Amino acid sequence: MRVPSRSPGQRPGPSVTPAARTRRRVPGASPRPAGPDLDAYRAAVADLLVEVGALAGESCDAARQALIDDRLREPAIAAVLEATPQGLVGARETLLLEMARYQPNARSSAADLTALVRIYLLSRVDVMWWRDAPTFLTDAQVDASPDLVDLEWLRRRDLLRFRYTEQPRTLLGRGMRAVSRRLRPAATPRTAGLRFRRARREVVALLNDIAREFAANTPPATPPLWVTSLVRSAEHQHRLRRLGYAAMVPSGHCLGWAVDVELEWFDRFGARETLAELLLSRQRAGEVNVVDEGQAWHLCLAPTAGLRLRQAYEAEMGV
């Protein structure tokens, strides 16, 4: 799959035909700043996950803690964790606490302890990148922020290339959603929907860009990219945690720079692997951080891609 060139003034609509896959450099992106080696970090995390998976039994608690204590001090991992707001010690303590509290449930994207460790450690790249960004603490702050735009306003003007559904707010709405799922169980992804239909302008440009590329490299009958989560308040993040979701703290969602996109549903259209490769290609280019959370994949925009995407948003929206 050849990834299309993306200039700041690109307009909606397919612009390339599928061809051989190539490693690409993102046009208009700033050079990567000096910092931790993220390839080495992800490789070290992958090795750690193999060892965590081998210590899955309840009798292995002490061995798992000793393993975490040892591996998090490895230079490749320690360099990233030390650069987060919590630092290495705080990140270690938070991870051990998450592991001690872990209870598998159908809502959580962490199907087991190994998945929990993967999600936590890989998502630390987000908070390292955006460690100086302010957190949206309350629902009211999300609703009132001038840094966010209303997706519904854009959708009604046909300015979005991706789809989403909102979270029902009333008992009647939840009932109608349940009936719709029973009648057409595979018509849409199985997701609670967006609590906030608001997003940063750069994130809208990123999702439109990914959606166009996805459409250009899949059969015409394939549905558009589907977004399952965007910005969240810290208040809502803790609400999700109480419900059993693997909602990590701190989180790129609460900074407004992270999104979740549906992957599993696209299996029925033979497009899941295409989308997965597309997202990983962007990670290799340094444009996003990617965390495989099973049904949906978590993405966080890299700071170096922000200027290009802000310019792309302004050009596309005619601002």
Salt bridges, closest charged atoms under 4 A:
GLU51 OE1 - ARG71 NH2 2.61
ASP61 OD1 - ARG64 NH2 2.27
ASP69 OD1 - ARG92 NE 2.44
ASP70 OD2 - ARG71 NH1 2.24
GLU74 OE2 - ARG71 NE 3.60
GLU98 OE2 - ARG241 NH1 2.84
ASP126 OD2 - HIS298 NE2 2.48
ASP139 OD2 - ARG195 NH2 3.22
ASP139 OD2 - ARG239 NH2 3.02
ASP150 OD1 - ARG197 NE 2.98
GLU152 OE2 - ARG155 NH2 2.42
GLU152 OE2 - ARG156 NE 3.33
ASP158 OD1 - ARG161 NH2 2.95
GLU166 OE2 - ARG197 NH1 3.10
GLU202 OE2 - ARG310 NH1 3.41
ASP209 OD2 - ARG6 NE 2.39
ASP209 OD2 - ARG282 NH1 3.88
ASP209 OD2 - ARG308 NH1 3.79
GLU213 OE1 - ARG282 NH2 2.52
GLU235 OE2 - ARG239 NH2 3.36
ASP260 OD2 - ARG232 NH2 3.23
ASP260 OD1 - HIS253 NE2 3.20
ASP260 OD1 - HIS298 ND1 3.32
GLU273 OE2 - ARG272 NH1 3.34
GLU277 OE2 - ARG284 NH2 2.49
GLU287 OE2 - ARG6 NH2 2.82
GLU287 OE1 - ARG282 NH1 2.66
GLU287 OE2 - ARG308 NH2 2.42
GLU314 OE2 - ARG310 NE 3.25
GLU316 OE2 - ARG212 NH1 3.08
